[in-house]
């Protein structure tokens, strides 16, 4: 009995430990899972001093971190330091980065349906543009163009004008012979139809190109003029809403799918129309701020608020619009249907 009793106690102890181990292991695993921090790398093209960075991207990233109790962290890489401005979407799709922000117009032909929303006359503010883009995506009109990523929210700029150095642009004839930076194929078609020479360059390259005389002027929004310090180099501005630029914030699909459901919900709750609306307000405020800054500097302002009804500008704008819709139709896509849906969304989103 003296030998059997210790052995029985030992077996009982082992059985007790074994019985407890699954529960303990589950608790440990749950704790480890809840304590795991997932870091997402986000790339965008704006300077770290821009409102797009400080008032859109940074607050969004902090909200994601707060809502996830620190389990999601977003490392932000501004100024295209992690991916080139025209290759950010593809880098996101391939998983080189986790989240990317890009203008659709930087990759000509990649998002032809989305860019229908950039046509003249469809939006007069960033708020309206963002609402229109997000509506077209949510309604499935343009969503197929983003099937290889997990789209978070759409953004868009206010109307883009033309900015030069000592070269007043009052009529289409004034564009003849000028080398003008074009933000997209649509704006380029319009500049070309008016006699100008469109040059494709991403925004971060514009300062040195203007400084060296590679360009005579730029077609750009006021927000971007301020963000990239181009007001320093230009002194004549034509405020003509002949295009708006579409943008998107999207995430690598595999990375999104790898997250547990509660963290997916954090991402989802900070996506869509609410974020699109918030970003629109920021871009509109920046447009007003930088236009006022240029006026205070004494720059020349030329206002053409309704070019589609202006006898001199109507022709080139209609030519550019028709050419773009025909080019998209030639790809076998229903450009007219998308244009109609964009017009409907534009009216519904009008502020």
N, C-alpha and C positions, 0 to 999 in steps of 0.2 A: 504494500500500500504506500510505503514511503517513496517508492520509485514511480508509482503510477500517478500519484496526485500532482506532482510538478509537471509531468508530461501532459496531463489533462488541462491544467491551467494554461500551459503554453499553447496548446491547440486552441483553447477557447479564445485566448488573446489574439492569435493569428486569425481565427475566424472573424472575430470582432473587427480587426483592422481591415480585413478583406471586405467585409460587409459595408464598412464606412467609406472605403476608397472611391467607389464610383461617385458618391455624392460630393466628396471632397474634390475629386478631379473635375466634376462639372462646375463646382463653384470656382475653382481656380481658372478653368477655361473661360467661364463667363467673365470673370474679373479681367483676365488677360484681353479678351475680346473688347470689353468696354473701355479698357485703358489704351488700346491700340490707337496710335495717331497716324492718319493717312495724310500725306503731304501731296498736294496737287500743284503742278507747275503751270503758271498762266503766262502767256506771252501776248504782248500788244505793241503797237507801233508808236504810241504817244510818249512824249517826254514825261518824266516823273513829276514835273512841275505843272502839267496840264490839268484842267478840270476833269477831263475824261479819266485821268488816273486818280486824282485826289477826291473827286466827288461822285464818280460812278464805280470804278473798279475796286478801289481800296475799301470803301464802305460796304460794298457787296461781299468782298472777301472776309471782312471782319464780322459781318452778320452771319455768314456761313459758319465761321469758327465759333461764334457765340451760341448759335442755335444747335450746334453739334456738341456743345460742352467741351470744346477743344479737341474733339476727335478728328475733325477735318481742319487742316491748315492749308492756306493757299499762298504759295510763294509767287510774287509778281515780278515779272521781268519786263520793264518798260523799254521804250526806244528800240524795239526790234533786236534786242540783244540775244534773244534765245531762238528766234526764227525770223526769216526775212519777211517783210510786209506782204509780199505777193505769194508767199509759200506757207503762211501760218495755218490756213485751213487744212492743207494736205499734211502738214506736220502733226496736226491734231488727229486727223483720220488715221494716220499711221502709228500714232502713239509716241512720237518723238517728244511731244509735249502733251500735257493732260487737258488744258483748256486754252483756246486761242480766240483772239478777236481780229477780224480782218474786214476790209472793205471788199464786197463782191466784185467791184469794178477793177480791182487789181489783177484779177485772173480772167481776162477777156474770154467769153464763151463758156465759162464754167457754171455760171448761174444765170442763164439767159432769161428765164421766167421771172426770177426775183427782180432783175434789173428793169423790167417793164415799169416797176414802181418809181424808177428814177426819171421817167419821161416828164417833159414840161407840163405844167398845169395841174399836176396831181397833188402836190402838197405845197403849203406856204410856211410851214414851220417844222422843226424837228419833232415836236410832239405829235403833229398830224402824221408825219412820215413814219414814226415808230409804231403808232397805232395801226396804220395801214399795213405795214409790213407784218406785224404780229398777227393781224387779222387774216391776211392772206396765208400765212403759215398755219395758223390754228384751223382754218377752214379747209386745209388740204390742197389749196390752189398751187402752192410752190413747195410744199414740204418734201416732195420726192427728190429735190435737189440736195437734200441734207441727209439722205438715208444712211450714209456711211459714217455719220457722227451722231451724237446726242445733242440736239440744239437746245440751248438754254434760254436765250431770248434774242430778239431782233433789236437793232438800233438803226438810227438814220440821222442824217444831218438836216439842218435847215437849208433853205435854198442857197445854191452856190452862185457867185457872181464872177466878175473879172477884175483883176488887179494888176496894174502896170506901173512903170516908172515914166512919167512925163508923156504918156501916150493915151490921150483921151479916147475912149470907145463909146461913141454915142449912137452909131449906126453900124450895121453889118459891114459896110464898106471900110470902116475904120480898122477892121481886123485883117484886112488884106496885107499879106507879107509879114505878119507878126507870128513869132514862134511862141505859142501859148501852151502851157502845161494843161493837159486834159486829165481829169480824174477818172474817166471811164470812156468806153467806146461810144456811149450815147452822147456825152458832152463833146467828144472828139468829132463825131459826125456833124454836129451842129456848128462847131468852130470851122470845120473844113468846108461845109456848105456855104459859110459866109465869106470864105476866102482866106482864112487863117491857116496856119500850119500847126496841127495838134501834136504835142510831144508827150509821150507817156513816161512819167516819173513818179515814184512814190513820194509822199509828203516829206519824209526825213531828208531827201536829197535836194529839196527845192531852194533852201537858203543859199547854198554854194552855187547852184546853177544860176540863180538870179544875180548873185554877186559877181560871177564871172562873165555874165552876158550870154550864157548859153540859151537863156530864155528872155523873151521880151516882157512876158507877163505870165500870170497863173490864173487858172480858173479854180476857185476854192471857196469854201464857206468862211464866214468871219471867225468862227470858233477856231478853225485850223490856222487861219492867218495869225491869230494871236498865239496859239499853242506852239507854232513853229517859228515865231518871231519874224514873220515876213512883213509885218507892218513897218518894221525898221527900214526895209528896202524899197517899199512901194509908196507912191503918193497920189495915185489916181485910181479911183474905184468906180466900177459900174455895177450898181446893185440891180441885177436882172435875174429873176428866178427862172433860169432856163434848165436847171437840173437839180436833183438832190441825190446824195450818195447813200446807198444801203450799206449796212454793216451787220455783223452777227457776232454773238458770243456762243461758242459751241464747245462740246467736251468729247473726248475720246470715248467711243461707245463701250469698248471692253472695260475701260476704267470705271465708267459709271455702273456697268452691270456687275462689277466685282464688289461693289459696296453692299453692306447689309441693308435691309429694307428701311430701317429707321434713318440711315444716312442718305439713302436715295430720296427719302421724303424731305429731308432738309434741303437738298439740292432742288427738288421739285417746287418746294414752297417758296423758294427764292428765284424762280424762273418765270417766264411768260409775260403776260400783259402788264403786271404791276411794275416789273423791272423795266420794261420797254417805256412805260409812261414816266417813270422816275428819270431815266436817262434822257428822255426828250426834253424835260424841263431844264436839265443841266445845260444841254447844248443850246437851247433857246436863250437862256440867260447869258451864256458866253458870247453868242452872236451879238446880242445887244451891247454887251460890255465892250467888245473889241471894235465894233462900229463906232461907238462913242469915243473910244480912244483915238481912232484915226481922225475923226472930226475935230477933236480937241487939238490934234497935231497940226491942223490946218490943211489936211489933204482935200483934194477935189472929189466931190461926190456927184455921181450921175445916176439918177434914179429912173428906172424903167420898170414900174411895178406890175404891169400887165402886158407882157410881150406878145402873148397869143392874140391880143386884140390891137397890137401896135402895127400900123401898116408897113413899117420897114422891117420889123423883126419877125412878124408872123410867118413869112415865107420860109426863111431858114429853119425855124423851129418845127414847122410842119414837115418840111423835107426830112429833117433829122429823125423825127418821130416815125414817119412812114417807112424810112429806110430801115430803122431798127426793127419795127414790127415785121417787115417783110423778111429780113434776115433771120429772125427767130422762126418764122413760119417755114422758111426754107429748110430748117432743121427737122421738120416734121412735127413741130410743136404748135399748139393752138394759141398763138400770141394774141389774137383778137379776143378770145374768151378771157384770157388773163388780164388784158387791158380793160375789158368791161368790168371784171371783178375788182380791179384796182380802182377804177372810177367810182364804183359803188362803195368800196371801203373808204376811199378818200372823202366822199360826201358824208359817210357815217362818222368819220373821225374828225371832221372839221371842227376846230375849236371856236 
